[in-house]
Amino acid sequence: MRGGRQFKSVDAFCTRIGEYISLARRKRGLTQMDMAEKACTSIATYQRIEKGDGTVAFATVCRVLMILDRLESFDSVLSPLEDRVAQP
């Protein structure tokens, strides 16, 4: 992996994303229950996201990112235009 932060495992990456989501939620003054309701998921599933459980459905994580107004940031990071390896 070139540039940026390197992770030793997918689990470590998921844990970091969960921490970021937790921080973003708290900065917005939202509770875990608020987030679960807005994301149309259970509180237990939402808590698994914040704990970095990589088995939570990708669509659920995307809904959480959308609620936090971070989905576009996620999209731009994965854009082929930003991929230094991708061919046009």
N, CA, C and O atoms as a CHARMM CRD file, in Angstrom:
* protein
*
  352
    1    1 MET  N      0.85700  -1.17200   0.00000 PROA 1      0.00000
    2    1 MET  CA     0.00000   0.00000   0.00000 PROA 1      0.00000
    3    1 MET  C      0.90100   1.23100   0.00000 PROA 1      0.00000
    4    1 MET  O      1.80200   1.35300   0.83000 PROA 1      0.00000
    5    2 ARG  N      0.65100   2.13200  -0.92800 PROA 2      0.00000
    6    2 ARG  CA     1.45700   3.34400  -1.00800 PROA 2      0.00000
    7    2 ARG  C      0.72200   4.51300  -0.40200 PROA 2      0.00000
    8    2 ARG  O     -0.49200   4.64400  -0.56000 PROA 2      0.00000
    9    3 GLY  N      1.46000   5.36800   0.29500 PROA 3      0.00000
   10    3 GLY  CA     0.87400   6.59100   0.84200 PROA 3      0.00000
   11    3 GLY  C     -0.19500   6.32600   1.87800 PROA 3      0.00000
   12    3 GLY  O     -0.71500   5.21500   1.98700 PROA 3      0.00000
   13    4 GLY  N     -0.51300   7.34300   2.62600 PROA 4      0.00000
   14    4 GLY  CA    -1.59100   7.23700   3.60300 PROA 4      0.00000
   15    4 GLY  C     -1.28600   6.25100   4.71300 PROA 4      0.00000
   16    4 GLY  O     -0.16300   5.76800   4.85500 PROA 4      0.00000
   17    5 ARG  N     -2.29000   5.97200   5.47600 PROA 5      0.00000
   18    5 ARG  CA    -2.17100   5.07800   6.61800 PROA 5      0.00000
   19    5 ARG  C     -2.19600   3.63200   6.14100 PROA 5      0.00000
   20    5 ARG  O     -2.97100   3.27800   5.25300 PROA 5      0.00000
   21    6 GLN  N     -1.36100   2.81500   6.72200 PROA 6      0.00000
   22    6 GLN  CA    -1.35600   1.40200   6.37900 PROA 6      0.00000
   23    6 GLN  C     -1.95500   0.61200   7.53400 PROA 6      0.00000
   24    6 GLN  O     -1.70300   0.90800   8.70200 PROA 6      0.00000
   25    7 PHE  N     -2.73800  -0.38100   7.20000 PROA 7      0.00000
   26    7 PHE  CA    -3.38800  -1.21400   8.20200 PROA 7      0.00000
   27    7 PHE  C     -2.85000  -2.62600   8.09000 PROA 7      0.00000
   28    7 PHE  O     -2.61400  -3.12900   6.99200 PROA 7      0.00000
   29    8 LYS  N     -2.65900  -3.25700   9.23100 PROA 8      0.00000
   30    8 LYS  CA    -2.13600  -4.61900   9.24900 PROA 8      0.00000
   31    8 LYS  C     -3.21700  -5.63800   8.92600 PROA 8      0.00000
   32    8 LYS  O     -2.91900  -6.77300   8.55600 PROA 8      0.00000
   33    9 SER  N     -4.47900  -5.22600   9.06700 PROA 9      0.00000
   34    9 SER  CA    -5.57700  -6.15200   8.80200 PROA 9      0.00000
   35    9 SER  C     -6.85700  -5.38100   8.48900 PROA 9      0.00000
   36    9 SER  O     -6.97800  -4.19000   8.77900 PROA 9      0.00000
   37   10 VAL  N     -7.79300  -6.08600   7.89500 PROA 10     0.00000
   38   10 VAL  CA    -9.11300  -5.50900   7.64300 PROA 10     0.00000
   39   10 VAL  C     -9.78700  -5.18700   8.97300 PROA 10     0.00000
   40   10 VAL  O    -10.48500  -4.18000   9.09200 PROA 10     0.00000
   41   11 ASP  N     -9.57900  -6.03800   9.96500 PROA 11     0.00000
   42   11 ASP  CA   -10.17000  -5.78400  11.28500 PROA 11     0.00000
   43   11 ASP  C     -9.69200  -4.45700  11.86200 PROA 11     0.00000
   44   11 ASP  O    -10.48000  -3.71300  12.44600 PROA 11     0.00000
   45   12 ALA  N     -8.40300  -4.15800  11.70000 PROA 12     0.00000
   46   12 ALA  CA    -7.86400  -2.88700  12.20400 PROA 12     0.00000
   47   12 ALA  C     -8.49900  -1.71200  11.47200 PROA 12     0.00000
   48   12 ALA  O     -8.79800  -0.68500  12.08200 PROA 12     0.00000
   49   13 PHE  N     -8.70600  -1.86100  10.16500 PROA 13     0.00000
   50   13 PHE  CA    -9.34700  -0.80900   9.37900 PROA 13     0.00000
   51   13 PHE  C    -10.78600  -0.60100   9.84500 PROA 13     0.00000
   52   13 PHE  O    -11.21600   0.53600  10.03700 PROA 13     0.00000
   53   14 CYS  N    -11.53000  -1.68800  10.02700 PROA 14     0.00000
   54   14 CYS  CA   -12.92400  -1.58900  10.47900 PROA 14     0.00000
   55   14 CYS  C    -13.00800  -0.94000  11.85700 PROA 14     0.00000
   56   14 CYS  O    -13.91100  -0.14500  12.12000 PROA 14     0.00000
   57   15 THR  N    -12.07200  -1.27700  12.72800 PROA 15     0.00000
   58   15 THR  CA   -12.04200  -0.66200  14.05600 PROA 15     0.00000
   59   15 THR  C    -11.84000   0.83900  13.93700 PROA 15     0.00000
   60   15 THR  O    -12.51400   1.60800  14.62300 PROA 15     0.00000
   61   16 ARG  N    -10.92500   1.26800  13.07900 PROA 16     0.00000
   62   16 ARG  CA   -10.66500   2.69900  12.88900 PROA 16     0.00000
   63   16 ARG  C    -11.90700   3.39900  12.33800 PROA 16     0.00000
   64   16 ARG  O    -12.26200   4.48000  12.80900 PROA 16     0.00000
   65   17 ILE  N    -12.56800   2.80500  11.35400 PROA 17     0.00000
   66   17 ILE  CA   -13.78300   3.40100  10.78500 PROA 17     0.00000
   67   17 ILE  C    -14.85500   3.52200  11.87000 PROA 17     0.00000
   68   17 ILE  O    -15.53800   4.54300  11.95700 PROA 17     0.00000
   69   18 GLY  N    -15.00400   2.48800  12.69200 PROA 18     0.00000
   70   18 GLY  CA   -15.96600   2.54200  13.79400 PROA 18     0.00000
   71   18 GLY  C    -15.66700   3.67700  14.75500 PROA 18     0.00000
   72   18 GLY  O    -16.57900   4.35900  15.22400 PROA 18     0.00000
   73   19 GLU  N    -14.38800   3.88000  15.04800 PROA 19     0.00000
   74   19 GLU  CA   -13.99100   4.98700  15.92800 PROA 19     0.00000
   75   19 GLU  C    -14.33800   6.33200  15.29700 PROA 19     0.00000
   76   19 GLU  O    -14.83000   7.23300  15.97700 PROA 19     0.00000
   77   20 TYR  N    -14.08300   6.46400  14.00400 PROA 20     0.00000
   78   20 TYR  CA   -14.39500   7.71700  13.30600 PROA 20     0.00000
   79   20 TYR  C    -15.89400   7.98400  13.29300 PROA 20     0.00000
   80   20 TYR  O    -16.32800   9.12100  13.48100 PROA 20     0.00000
   81   21 ILE  N    -16.68100   6.94000  13.07300 PROA 21     0.00000
   82   21 ILE  CA   -18.13700   7.08800  13.06300 PROA 21     0.00000
   83   21 ILE  C    -18.62900   7.49800  14.44900 PROA 21     0.00000
   84   21 ILE  O    -19.48900   8.37100  14.56900 PROA 21     0.00000
   85   22 SER  N    -18.09400   6.88100  15.48300 PROA 22     0.00000
   86   22 SER  CA   -18.47000   7.23200  16.85600 PROA 22     0.00000
   87   22 SER  C    -18.14900   8.69500  17.15300 PROA 22     0.00000
   88   22 SER  O    -18.97000   9.41300  17.72400 PROA 22     0.00000
   89   23 LEU  N    -16.97100   9.12500  16.77100 PROA 23     0.00000
   90   23 LEU  CA   -16.56500  10.51600  16.99600 PROA 23     0.00000
   91   23 LEU  C    -17.47900  11.48200  16.23900 PROA 23     0.00000
   92   23 LEU  O    -17.91300  12.49200  16.79300 PROA 23     0.00000
   93   24 ALA  N    -17.76900  11.17200  14.97400 PROA 24     0.00000
   94   24 ALA  CA   -18.63400  12.03700  14.16400 PROA 24     0.00000
   95   24 ALA  C    -20.03400  12.12900  14.76900 PROA 24     0.00000
   96   24 ALA  O    -20.63800  13.20100  14.79100 PROA 24     0.00000
   97   25 ARG  N    -20.54200  11.00700  15.25700 PROA 25     0.00000
   98   25 ARG  CA   -21.87200  10.99800  15.89100 PROA 25     0.00000
   99   25 ARG  C    -21.87600  11.89800  17.12200 PROA 25     0.00000
  100   25 ARG  O    -22.76800  12.72900  17.29000 PROA 25     0.00000
  101   26 ARG  N    -20.87600  11.72600  17.97500 PROA 26     0.00000
  102   26 ARG  CA   -20.82200  12.50700  19.21100 PROA 26     0.00000
  103   26 ARG  C    -20.63600  13.99200  18.92900 PROA 26     0.00000
  104   26 ARG  O    -21.20600  14.82600  19.63300 PROA 26     0.00000
  105   27 LYS  N    -19.85000  14.33700  17.91300 PROA 27     0.00000
  106   27 LYS  CA   -19.66400  15.74600  17.55100 PROA 27     0.00000
  107   27 LYS  C    -20.97700  16.38400  17.12000 PROA 27     0.00000
  108   27 LYS  O    -21.16000  17.59300  17.25700 PROA 27     0.00000
  109   28 ARG  N    -21.88800  15.57100  16.60100 PROA 28     0.00000
  110   28 ARG  CA   -23.18200  16.07200  16.14200 PROA 28     0.00000
  111   28 ARG  C    -24.24600  16.00900  17.23600 PROA 28     0.00000
  112   28 ARG  O    -25.39800  16.37900  17.00600 PROA 28     0.00000
  113   29 GLY  N    -23.86500  15.54300  18.41700 PROA 29     0.00000
  114   29 GLY  CA   -24.79900  15.47800  19.53500 PROA 29     0.00000
  115   29 GLY  C    -25.86700  14.41200  19.38300 PROA 29     0.00000
  116   29 GLY  O    -26.95700  14.54300  19.94000 PROA 29     0.00000
  117   30 LEU  N    -25.56900  13.36100  18.63700 PROA 30     0.00000
  118   30 LEU  CA   -26.52800  12.28400  18.41600 PROA 30     0.00000
  119   30 LEU  C    -26.20700  11.10200  19.31900 PROA 30     0.00000
  120   30 LEU  O    -25.04600  10.84500  19.63600 PROA 30     0.00000
  121   31 THR  N    -27.24400  10.38900  19.72600 PROA 31     0.00000
  122   31 THR  CA   -27.05300   9.17500  20.51200 PROA 31     0.00000
  123   31 THR  C    -26.96700   7.98200  19.56800 PROA 31     0.00000
  124   31 THR  O    -27.30000   8.08000  18.38700 PROA 31     0.00000
  125   32 GLN  N    -26.51900   6.86700  20.10400 PROA 32     0.00000
  126   32 GLN  CA   -26.51200   5.64400  19.30400 PROA 32     0.00000
  127   32 GLN  C    -27.93200   5.27700  18.88800 PROA 32     0.00000
  128   32 GLN  O    -28.14400   4.79400  17.77500 PROA 32     0.00000
  129   33 MET  N    -28.90100   5.49900  19.76500 PROA 33     0.00000
  130   33 MET  CA   -30.29500   5.21300  19.42800 PROA 33     0.00000
  131   33 MET  C    -30.76700   6.11000  18.29100 PROA 33     0.00000
  132   33 MET  O    -31.45200   5.64400  17.38000 PROA 33     0.00000
  133   34 ASP  N    -30.40700   7.40000  18.33400 PROA 34     0.00000
  134   34 ASP  CA   -30.74800   8.31000  17.23300 PROA 34     0.00000
  135   34 ASP  C    -30.24000   7.74600  15.91300 PROA 34     0.00000
  136   34 ASP  O    -30.96900   7.69000  14.92200 PROA 34     0.00000
  137   35 MET  N    -28.98400   7.33300  15.91800 PROA 35     0.00000
  138   35 MET  CA   -28.36600   6.82700  14.69100 PROA 35     0.00000
  139   35 MET  C    -29.03600   5.54600  14.21500 PROA 35     0.00000
  140   35 MET  O    -29.29900   5.38300  13.02300 PROA 35     0.00000
  141   36 ALA  N    -29.30900   4.64200  15.13900 PROA 36     0.00000
  142   36 ALA  CA   -29.95800   3.38700  14.77100 PROA 36     0.00000
  143   36 ALA  C    -31.31500   3.65400  14.13100 PROA 36     0.00000
  144   36 ALA  O    -31.65000   3.05700  13.10700 PROA 36     0.00000
  145   37 GLU  N    -32.09200   4.54400  14.72900 PROA 37     0.00000
  146   37 GLU  CA   -33.41000   4.86200  14.18100 PROA 37     0.00000
  147   37 GLU  C    -33.29500   5.49200  12.80200 PROA 37     0.00000
  148   37 GLU  O    -34.01500   5.10200  11.88200 PROA 37     0.00000
  149   38 LYS  N    -32.39800   6.46100  12.64500 PROA 38     0.00000
  150   38 LYS  CA   -32.23600   7.14100  11.35700 PROA 38     0.00000
  151   38 LYS  C    -31.73100   6.18500  10.27700 PROA 38     0.00000
  152   38 LYS  O    -32.07900   6.32900   9.10500 PROA 38     0.00000
  153   39 ALA  N    -30.90800   5.20700  10.67400 PROA 39     0.00000
  154   39 ALA  CA   -30.34800   4.24700   9.72300 PROA 39     0.00000
  155   39 ALA  C    -31.26200   3.04100   9.50700 PROA 39     0.00000
  156   39 ALA  O    -30.92400   2.12500   8.75800 PROA 39     0.00000
  157   40 CYS  N    -32.41900   3.04700  10.16700 PROA 40     0.00000
  158   40 CYS  CA   -33.38700   1.94300  10.05000 PROA 40     0.00000
  159   40 CYS  C    -32.74000   0.60500  10.40400 PROA 40     0.00000
  160   40 CYS  O    -32.88900  -0.38400   9.68600 PROA 40     0.00000
  161   41 THR  N    -32.03000   0.59900  11.51200 PROA 41     0.00000
  162   41 THR  CA   -31.39300  -0.62700  11.98000 PROA 41     0.00000
  163   41 THR  C    -31.55800  -0.71700  13.49200 PROA 41     0.00000
  164   41 THR  O    -32.04700   0.21600  14.12800 PROA 41     0.00000
  165   42 SER  N    -31.15700  -1.82100  14.04800 PROA 42     0.00000
  166   42 SER  CA   -31.27400  -1.99400  15.50200 PROA 42     0.00000
  167   42 SER  C    -30.12200  -1.29100  16.21500 PROA 42     0.00000
  168   42 SER  O    -29.07600  -1.02300  15.62400 PROA 42     0.00000
  169   43 ILE  N    -30.33400  -1.00200  17.47800 PROA 43     0.00000
  170   43 ILE  CA   -29.27700  -0.39700  18.28700 PROA 43     0.00000
  171   43 ILE  C    -28.08200  -1.35300  18.35900 PROA 43     0.00000
  172   43 ILE  O    -26.93300  -0.91100  18.34100 PROA 43     0.00000
  173   44 ALA  N    -28.34800  -2.64900  18.44100 PROA 44     0.00000
  174   44 ALA  CA   -27.25800  -3.63200  18.51400 PROA 44     0.00000
  175   44 ALA  C    -26.40100  -3.59700  17.25200 PROA 44     0.00000
  176   44 ALA  O    -25.17400  -3.66100  17.32800 PROA 44     0.00000
  177   45 THR  N    -27.04700  -3.49500  16.09400 PROA 45     0.00000
  178   45 THR  CA   -26.28900  -3.41900  14.84300 PROA 45     0.00000
  179   45 THR  C    -25.49600  -2.13300  14.77900 PROA 45     0.00000
  180   45 THR  O    -24.33700  -2.13600  14.36500 PROA 45     0.00000
  181   46 TYR  N    -26.11200  -1.02600  15.18600 PROA 46     0.00000
  182   46 TYR  CA   -25.37900   0.23700  15.16000 PROA 46     0.00000
  183   46 TYR  C    -24.16000   0.16600  16.08400 PROA 46     0.00000
  184   46 TYR  O    -23.08100   0.63700  15.72400 PROA 46     0.00000
  185   47 GLN  N    -24.32600  -0.41400  17.25800 PROA 47     0.00000
  186   47 GLN  CA   -23.20200  -0.54700  18.19200 PROA 47     0.00000
  187   47 GLN  C    -22.09200  -1.40700  17.59800 PROA 47     0.00000
  188   47 GLN  O    -20.91200  -1.15400  17.84100 PROA 47     0.00000
  189   48 ARG  N    -22.46100  -2.41600  16.82800 PROA 48     0.00000
  190   48 ARG  CA   -21.45200  -3.24600  16.15400 PROA 48     0.00000
  191   48 ARG  C    -20.64400  -2.41500  15.16600 PROA 48     0.00000
  192   48 ARG  O    -19.44100  -2.63100  15.01800 PROA 48     0.00000
  193   49 ILE  N    -21.28800  -1.46900  14.48700 PROA 49     0.00000
  194   49 ILE  CA   -20.56300  -0.59000  13.55900 PROA 49     0.00000
  195   49 ILE  C    -19.51200   0.20200  14.32100 PROA 49     0.00000
  196   49 ILE  O    -18.35300   0.25600  13.90900 PROA 49     0.00000
  197   50 GLU  N    -19.90800   0.81100  15.42400 PROA 50     0.00000
  198   50 GLU  CA   -18.96500   1.62000  16.20000 PROA 50     0.00000
  199   50 GLU  C    -17.85100   0.77500  16.81200 PROA 50     0.00000
  200   50 GLU  O    -16.76300   1.28600  17.07700 PROA 50     0.00000
  201   51 LYS  N    -18.10800  -0.50100  17.03700 PROA 51     0.00000
  202   51 LYS  CA   -17.06900  -1.39000  17.57200 PROA 51     0.00000
  203   51 LYS  C    -16.15400  -1.91500  16.47000 PROA 51     0.00000
  204   51 LYS  O    -15.15400  -2.57700  16.74800 PROA 51     0.00000
  205   52 GLY  N    -16.50200  -1.61800  15.21500 PROA 52     0.00000
  206   52 GLY  CA   -15.65400  -2.04700  14.10900 PROA 52     0.00000
  207   52 GLY  C    -15.94200  -3.44000  13.59700 PROA 52     0.00000
  208   52 GLY  O    -15.06800  -4.08200  13.01400 PROA 52     0.00000
  209   53 ASP  N    -17.15500  -3.91300  13.80700 PROA 53     0.00000
  210   53 ASP  CA   -17.54300  -5.23900  13.33100 PROA 53     0.00000
  211   53 ASP  C    -17.68900  -5.20500  11.81200 PROA 53     0.00000
  212   53 ASP  O    -18.61400  -4.58600  11.28500 PROA 53     0.00000
  213   54 GLY  N    -16.79000  -5.86000  11.12500 PROA 54     0.00000
  214   54 GLY  CA   -16.78000  -5.85500   9.66900 PROA 54     0.00000
  215   54 GLY  C    -17.84400  -6.71400   9.02400 PROA 54     0.00000
  216   54 GLY  O    -17.93000  -6.76300   7.79700 PROA 54     0.00000
  217   55 THR  N    -18.66100  -7.39700   9.82100 PROA 55     0.00000
  218   55 THR  CA   -19.70300  -8.24000   9.24300 PROA 55     0.00000
  219   55 THR  C    -21.03200  -7.50900   9.06700 PROA 55     0.00000
  220   55 THR  O    -21.98700  -8.08100   8.54000 PROA 55     0.00000
  221   56 VAL  N    -21.10300  -6.25800   9.50000 PROA 56     0.00000
  222   56 VAL  CA   -22.33200  -5.46900   9.30500 PROA 56     0.00000
  223   56 VAL  C    -22.48800  -5.20000   7.81100 PROA 56     0.00000
  224   56 VAL  O    -21.50500  -4.93800   7.11600 PROA 56     0.00000
  225   57 ALA  N    -23.71300  -5.26400   7.32400 PROA 57     0.00000
  226   57 ALA  CA   -23.97700  -5.05100   5.89700 PROA 57     0.00000
  227   57 ALA  C    -23.41700  -3.70500   5.42700 PROA 57     0.00000
  228   57 ALA  O    -23.57500  -2.68200   6.09400 PROA 57     0.00000
  229   58 PHE  N    -22.76700  -3.73000   4.27700 PROA 58     0.00000
  230   58 PHE  CA   -22.16200  -2.52900   3.70900 PROA 58     0.00000
  231   58 PHE  C    -23.20600  -1.42900   3.52500 PROA 58     0.00000
  232   58 PHE  O    -22.91700  -0.25800   3.77500 PROA 58     0.00000
  233   59 ALA  N    -24.41200  -1.79000   3.09200 PROA 59     0.00000
  234   59 ALA  CA   -25.47100  -0.79400   2.88600 PROA 59     0.00000
  235   59 ALA  C    -25.82900  -0.09400   4.19500 PROA 59     0.00000
  236   59 ALA  O    -26.14600   1.09500   4.19500 PROA 59     0.00000
  237   60 THR  N    -25.78200  -0.81300   5.29300 PROA 60     0.00000
  238   60 THR  CA   -26.08000  -0.20600   6.59500 PROA 60     0.00000
  239   60 THR  C    -25.00900   0.80800   6.96400 PROA 60     0.00000
  240   60 THR  O    -25.32200   1.90000   7.44000 PROA 60     0.00000
  241   61 VAL  N    -23.75200   0.45500   6.74900 PROA 61     0.00000
  242   61 VAL  CA   -22.66000   1.39400   7.02100 PROA 61     0.00000
  243   61 VAL  C    -22.80000   2.62000   6.12100 PROA 61     0.00000
  244   61 VAL  O    -22.57200   3.74200   6.57300 PROA 61     0.00000
  245   62 CYS  N    -23.17000   2.42200   4.86100 PROA 62     0.00000
  246   62 CYS  CA   -23.37000   3.55300   3.94500 PROA 62     0.00000
  247   62 CYS  C    -24.49800   4.46000   4.42400 PROA 62     0.00000
  248   62 CYS  O    -24.38500   5.68200   4.32500 PROA 62     0.00000
  249   63 ARG  N    -25.59500   3.88200   4.94500 PROA 63     0.00000
  250   63 ARG  CA   -26.67700   4.70900   5.48500 PROA 63     0.00000
  251   63 ARG  C    -26.18000   5.54700   6.65200 PROA 63     0.00000
  252   63 ARG  O    -26.53600   6.71800   6.77500 PROA 63     0.00000
  253   64 VAL  N    -25.35900   4.95300   7.50500 PROA 64     0.00000
  254   64 VAL  CA   -24.79200   5.68600   8.64400 PROA 64     0.00000
  255   64 VAL  C    -23.92100   6.83400   8.14400 PROA 64     0.00000
  256   64 VAL  O    -24.01600   7.95200   8.65000 PROA 64     0.00000
  257   65 LEU  N    -23.07700   6.56500   7.15900 PROA 65     0.00000
  258   65 LEU  CA   -22.23100   7.62400   6.59900 PROA 65     0.00000
  259   65 LEU  C    -23.07600   8.73500   5.98500 PROA 65     0.00000
  260   65 LEU  O    -22.72000   9.91000   6.08000 PROA 65     0.00000
  261   66 MET  N    -24.18800   8.37400   5.35800 PROA 66     0.00000
  262   66 MET  CA   -25.07300   9.37300   4.76300 PROA 66     0.00000
  263   66 MET  C    -25.69300  10.25600   5.85000 PROA 66     0.00000
  264   66 MET  O    -25.76800  11.47400   5.69300 PROA 66     0.00000
  265   67 ILE  N    -26.13100   9.64700   6.94100 PROA 67     0.00000
  266   67 ILE  CA   -26.71600  10.40300   8.05200 PROA 67     0.00000
  267   67 ILE  C    -25.70500  11.39400   8.61000 PROA 67     0.00000
  268   67 ILE  O    -26.06100  12.51000   8.98700 PROA 67     0.00000
  269   68 LEU  N    -24.44700  10.98300   8.66000 PROA 68     0.00000
  270   68 LEU  CA   -23.38100  11.83800   9.18500 PROA 68     0.00000
  271   68 LEU  C    -22.84800  12.81100   8.13400 PROA 68     0.00000
  272   68 LEU  O    -21.90400  13.55900   8.38800 PROA 68     0.00000
  273   69 ASP  N    -23.46500  12.79000   6.95100 PROA 69     0.00000
  274   69 ASP  CA   -23.04500  13.65100   5.84200 PROA 69     0.00000
  275   69 ASP  C    -21.58500  13.39000   5.46200 PROA 69     0.00000
  276   69 ASP  O    -20.83000  14.32000   5.17800 PROA 69     0.00000
  277   70 ARG  N    -21.20200  12.10900   5.46100 PROA 70     0.00000
  278   70 ARG  CA   -19.83500  11.72100   5.12600 PROA 70     0.00000
  279   70 ARG  C    -19.77700  10.76800   3.93900 PROA 70     0.00000
  280   70 ARG  O    -18.68900  10.35100   3.54300 PROA 70     0.00000
  281   71 LEU  N    -20.91900  10.41800   3.36800 PROA 71     0.00000
  282   71 LEU  CA   -20.92700   9.45400   2.27400 PROA 71     0.00000
  283   71 LEU  C    -20.22000   9.99800   1.04200 PROA 71     0.00000
  284   71 LEU  O    -19.52600   9.25200   0.35200 PROA 71     0.00000
  285   72 GLU  N    -20.38200  11.28700   0.75300 PROA 72     0.00000
  286   72 GLU  CA   -19.70000  11.86400  -0.41100 PROA 72     0.00000
  287   72 GLU  C    -18.19200  11.85000  -0.23000 PROA 72     0.00000
  288   72 GLU  O    -17.45600  11.66100  -1.19800 PROA 72     0.00000
  289   73 SER  N    -17.72100  12.04800   0.99300 PROA 73     0.00000
  290   73 SER  CA   -16.28000  11.96300   1.25600 PROA 73     0.00000
  291   73 SER  C    -15.78000  10.55800   0.96100 PROA 73     0.00000
  292   73 SER  O    -14.71600  10.38200   0.36600 PROA 73     0.00000
  293   74 PHE  N    -16.54000   9.57000   1.37300 PROA 74     0.00000
  294   74 PHE  CA   -16.20100   8.17100   1.13300 PROA 74     0.00000
  295   74 PHE  C    -16.17600   7.90600  -0.36700 PROA 74     0.00000
  296   74 PHE  O    -15.27400   7.23800  -0.87200 PROA 74     0.00000
  297   75 ASP  N    -17.17400   8.43500  -1.07800 PROA 75     0.00000
  298   75 ASP  CA   -17.26000   8.26400  -2.52600 PROA 75     0.00000
  299   75 ASP  C    -16.04600   8.87000  -3.22600 PROA 75     0.00000
  300   75 ASP  O    -15.47900   8.25800  -4.13100 PROA 75     0.00000
  301   76 SER  N    -15.65300  10.05600  -2.81500 PROA 76     0.00000
  302   76 SER  CA   -14.54100  10.72400  -3.49800 PROA 76     0.00000
  303   76 SER  C    -13.22500   9.97900  -3.28900 PROA 76     0.00000
  304   76 SER  O    -12.37200   9.97000  -4.17600 PROA 76     0.00000
  305   77 VAL  N    -13.05600   9.36200  -2.13900 PROA 77     0.00000
  306   77 VAL  CA   -11.83200   8.59700  -1.87800 PROA 77     0.00000
  307   77 VAL  C    -11.73600   7.39800  -2.81700 PROA 77     0.00000
  308   77 VAL  O    -10.64400   7.03800  -3.25700 PROA 77     0.00000
  309   78 LEU  N    -12.86500   6.78600  -3.12200 PROA 78     0.00000
  310   78 LEU  CA   -12.87500   5.59600  -3.97300 PROA 78     0.00000
  311   78 LEU  C    -13.01600   5.90500  -5.46000 PROA 78     0.00000
  312   78 LEU  O    -12.97200   4.99200  -6.28500 PROA 78     0.00000
  313   79 SER  N    -13.18300   7.15500  -5.80800 PROA 79     0.00000
  314   79 SER  CA   -13.37700   7.54400  -7.19900 PROA 79     0.00000
  315   79 SER  C    -12.20800   7.08900  -8.07200 PROA 79     0.00000
  316   79 SER  O    -11.05000   7.23000  -7.67700 PROA 79     0.00000
  317   80 PRO  N    -12.50200   6.54300  -9.25400 PROA 80     0.00000
  318   80 PRO  CA   -11.42800   6.16800 -10.17300 PROA 80     0.00000
  319   80 PRO  C    -10.54600   7.35700 -10.54800 PROA 80     0.00000
  320   80 PRO  O     -9.37500   7.18500 -10.88600 PROA 80     0.00000
  321   81 LEU  N    -11.10300   8.54700 -10.48900 PROA 81     0.00000
  322   81 LEU  CA   -10.31800   9.73900 -10.81000 PROA 81     0.00000
  323   81 LEU  C     -9.23700  10.00300  -9.76500 PROA 81     0.00000
  324   81 LEU  O     -8.22600  10.63900 -10.06100 PROA 81     0.00000
  325   82 GLU  N     -9.45100   9.51500  -8.54500 PROA 82     0.00000
  326   82 GLU  CA    -8.47900   9.69500  -7.46800 PROA 82     0.00000
  327   82 GLU  C     -7.53300   8.50800  -7.32500 PROA 82     0.00000
  328   82 GLU  O     -6.59300   8.55000  -6.53200 PROA 82     0.00000
  329   83 ASP  N     -7.78200   7.45100  -8.09100 PROA 83     0.00000
  330   83 ASP  CA    -6.97300   6.23600  -8.01400 PROA 83     0.00000
  331   83 ASP  C     -5.72200   6.40800  -8.86600 PROA 83     0.00000
  332   83 ASP  O     -5.81200   6.52400 -10.08800 PROA 83     0.00000
  333   84 ARG  N     -4.58300   6.42500  -8.23900 PROA 84     0.00000
  334   84 ARG  CA    -3.32200   6.64200  -8.95700 PROA 84     0.00000
  335   84 ARG  C     -2.95700   5.47100  -9.85600 PROA 84     0.00000
  336   84 ARG  O     -2.09400   5.60500 -10.72400 PROA 84     0.00000
  337   85 VAL  N     -3.59600   4.33300  -9.66400 PROA 85     0.00000
  338   85 VAL  CA    -3.30300   3.15400 -10.45800 PROA 85     0.00000
  339   85 VAL  C     -4.30500   2.98600 -11.59200 PROA 85     0.00000
  340   85 VAL  O     -3.97000   2.41700 -12.63100 PROA 85     0.00000
  341   86 ALA  N     -5.52100   3.47000 -11.40900 PROA 86     0.00000
  342   86 ALA  CA    -6.59700   3.27200 -12.38600 PROA 86     0.00000
  343   86 ALA  C     -6.24200   3.87700 -13.73500 PROA 86     0.00000
  344   86 ALA  O     -5.62000   4.93600 -13.82100 PROA 86     0.00000
  345   87 GLN  N     -6.64600   3.18900 -14.76800 PROA 87     0.00000
  346   87 GLN  CA    -6.46200   3.66900 -16.13300 PROA 87     0.00000
  347   87 GLN  C     -7.75800   4.31400 -16.61200 PROA 87     0.00000
  348   87 GLN  O     -8.84200   3.84000 -16.27500 PROA 87     0.00000
  349   88 PRO  N     -7.66000   5.39200 -17.39500 PROA 88     0.00000
  350   88 PRO  CA    -8.88100   6.05900 -17.88500 PROA 88     0.00000
  351   88 PRO  C     -9.67500   5.18400 -18.82900 PROA 88     0.00000
  352   88 PRO  O    -10.72200   5.60200 -19.32300 PROA 88     0.00000
